[in-house]
Amino acid sequence: MASLAVLGVGRIGGEVAYLAASMGIADELVLYDCAPELLKAQVLDLQHTGLATGITTDKRAIRDADVCIFSAGLPRNPSVKTRADLLQANSAAVSECAALLKGFNGIVITVTNPMDANNYLLCKRTGIPREQCIGFGGQLDSARFALALRTRGITGFSFVLGEHGEHQVPIFSTQSRDIPLPVREEILTELRGASMDVIKGKGGTVFGPALHIAHLTRMVLTDARELVTCSSVLEGEYGISGCSLGVPVRIGRNGIRAIEEWQLDSWEQEKMNEAGAFVTELCKRAVS
């Protein structure tokens, strides 16, 4: 029997809960939100589906869940230029959820932006081992990268490392042909603005992140050991420490089973170093 806790059941958290129930990923949902009317509405909406998944709003059940999705806090909107700008605004949500995770032994998947910094903060404040703290974002960025490549007739693996934000690092060295620097920069600029087109049009991203989070949860619960990009607290990998950053990882029942260190070309390494420096500074600001 698999139990999934969702802290913050708004647009994305609520959709993840629905997908986990409808796709048979979780047998029990533990839902929490600081807005009681929203929480009640989401529970009722899920119950009205007729799905057999058990639902509880008892906060004490959070620590016994197998996986916990941290999706609480303010989402990005058209007035928020970058995800990093949400650091201060979502600090209270991080503190509240860290308290709720006291005694938790499962896997945490951080969604709340700025995701990389918040994943690092949750790991440090809760004492949960770094292997059990997974930051979500790289799968979504990689899917957007795949779309950008397809529209240009480029085939190959689509992985995005680095920050889930302005300092993304799309990996071009694994493509079927050399990609010139102007095209690389063009695609990188496109990726940086990909979510804002959705946010301006409908108020926020939902389908992409929710489905990828559901798949990530499934990977954990089924011990899939699949290779995906996730944010991981680094201790020297890629020459970076003191932050959480998107890297290629193997995901299984115990969380991050292994971090793969790829040989990056000079353009990718430069971007990765910039991402590491930026997120490390963000983490320092958050803990000060």
N, C-alpha and C positions, 0 to 999 in steps of 0.2 A: 504494500500500500504506500503510495507516494503522496506527500503533503507539500503544498506550495503556499507560502505566505507572500502576500503582496502588500507592501507598505506604501500607501498612496494609490487610491483606486480611481484616479481621474481618467483623462482621455486614454493614455497609454496603459496605465496599470489596470484599468477596467477591461480594456480589450485583451490584455494578456491573460487575465483571469478567465475571460470567456473562451479564448482560444485553448487554454490549458484544459478547460472542462470539455469543450466540444471535440477536441482532438484526442481526448483520453490520456493526456499527459499526466494529470494529477487526479487522484481519487478524493482528495480533500483540499479545500481552499481555506486559508486563514486570511481574512481581509481586515485592513486597518486604514483609517483615514481620520485626520483631525477635524474634518467636516462631517458631523453625524448625519445630516440629511442626505448628503451625497452617498455616504456609506450605506445607509438604509436603502436608498434607491438602487444602488448597484446590486445589493444582495437580492432585492426583490426582482430586478430585471433578470438576474441569473436564474433565480428560482422559477421564473415564468417560462424559461426555455424548456422545462420538464426534464433537464439532464439530471442524472442520478448523483452527481458530484456533491459531496457534503460540504457545507459552508458554515464557518464559525467566525464571529467577530471578537472572540475572547483573546485579549492580548497575551494571556499566559500561554496560549498555544503556539505563539510565534517561535519560541525557543526550541520547540520540538519539531519544527518543520524541516523537511529535507533540503529545500531550497527557499531562499527569501529574495524577492525582487524589491529593491529599494528604488521606488519611482515617485517618492513624495517630493513636494516643493514646487516652486514656480517654474512653469515651462518657458521656453523661448517664445517670443512673439515679435512682430515686426519692429517694435521699438528697441529690442535687445540686439545690438549689432553682432556680438559674438557670444558663444556659450560661456567663455571665461568671465563675461560680465555678470554672470549669475552667481559668482562665488560668494559674495557677501549675502545676497538675497536668500540663498539656500543654506546658509550656515546653521540656522536654527533647525531646519529639517534634518540635517546630518546629525546634530546633537541629539535630537529626539529619537531618531531611529537607532543611533548607537546605544542609547539607554534601553530601548526595546529589545536589542539584540544581546543583552547581557545574558551569558550562559548558553548562547546559541552555538551549536556544533556543526551546523550544516554549511551549505554553500551560499554565499551572498553574491547576487548579481546587481551591480550598481548601474542605474540608468540615469539618475538625476544629474543634471549639468551644473557646473562643469564636471563631467563624468570622471575623467582621469584623476583630478585632484580629490574629488569626493570618494573615489574608490580607495585612494591612498589614506585619506582621513579615517574612513570607516575601519580599515585594517588596523591602523595605529591606535585608534580610540577604543576599539573593542578587544584587541588582542587576538582576533581571529587570525590563524595562520595565513600567510600571503597566498598560498596555493588555493585557499578556499574563498578568496576575494577576487571576483571576476568583474571587470568593467565592460559594459556593453557599448558598442558603437562601431567597432571595426567591421563587423559583418555588414552593417548598413552602408558604411562608406565603401566597402568592397563591391557591394551590389551596384551602387551608383557608378563606381569606376568601371564595372563590367559593361554597363549601359553606355558610358562615354566611349569605351573602346569599340563596342559593336557599331555604334553610329559612324565610326571612322573606318570600319572594315578591318580592325585589328583583332587578331586572335591570340589567346594565351591566358595564363592564370591572372586573375584579378584580385590582388591583395593590396590593402591599404594599411600601412603601419603608422606609428606616431600618435599624435594627439587626435582625439575626436573633436576637431575644431579647425581653426585656421592653419595649424601646423600639421596637416595630414602629410603622409608620405606614400604616394602611390608607387608601387613597384613596377618599373618598366623593364628592368633587366631580364625578366623572365618571359617577355613577349616574343612572338614569332619573328619579329624583325626589329632592327634598331629604330628607336623613336627619337627624332631630333629634339633638341632642347626647347625650341619654340612651341612644339606640339605638347611637350611635357608640361610646360608652364601654362599653356592654354587649358589643358585638361585639369590641372591643379586648381586654377582659378574657377573653372566650372564646378568642380567638386566642392569648393569652399562655399559656393552660393546655392548648391543644390537644394538644401532644405528650406531656404528662405522663399523659394518659388512656391513651395507647398504651403508654408506658413502664411504667406500673403494671400494665397488663394482660398484657404479653408480654415485658417486659424492655428493650425498645428499639424505636425506629422503624426500619423496613426498606423496605417496599414503596414508600411515597411518596418518600422521599429518593432511593432507588436509581434509580427510574424517571426522576425529573426530572434526576438527574445524567447518566444515559445519554442523555437527550434533549439536554441541554446540550452534552455531548461531540459528539453528532451535529451540532448546530448549528455547532460550531467546524469540524469536519472537512469538512462539506459547504458551508462558507461561506454559511450560510443567511441571515444578516443579519436574523434575527428580533428582535422587540422583547420583552425579558423583563426582570425585575428581577434584578440581580446586584449583589454587593458590589464596588465599585470604589474604588481609592485616589483620593481626591479632592484636587484642587488648585484650590480656589475655587468649584467647582460647588456650587450651592445655598448659597453663602456659607460653605462648610465646607472645611477643610484639616486635614492631620495625622492622617488616619484613613482607613479603608476603610468604606464605608457602602452600603446597598442603594439603588440608583437605577435608572431605566429606561435600558437600554443596548441597542445593536444588536450582536449577536454574529455574528462571522464567522471566517474562517480565521486571521486575525491577532489574534483575541481580541476585545477591546472596540473596535469600530470607532467608536462615538460614544456619548456620554452625552447623553440628552435632559433638558433642564431644563424641567420643567412649572411652570405657574402654580398654586400651591397656595392653598387657602383658608386663613383665619386659624387654624382648628383644626389643619389638617394642617401648616402652617408651624411652629406652636408645637411640635407633636410632633416634627417633623423637627429643629428646633433642639435639642430635648432629647436626641434620639438622637445628634446630632453631638457634643454636649458630653460625653455619657456615654462614647461609644466613643473619642473623642479622649483622654479621661482614662485609659481602659483601655489605649490604645496607649502613652501616656506611662509608665504603670506597667510595661508589658511591656518597654520598651527601657531603663528605668533600672537 
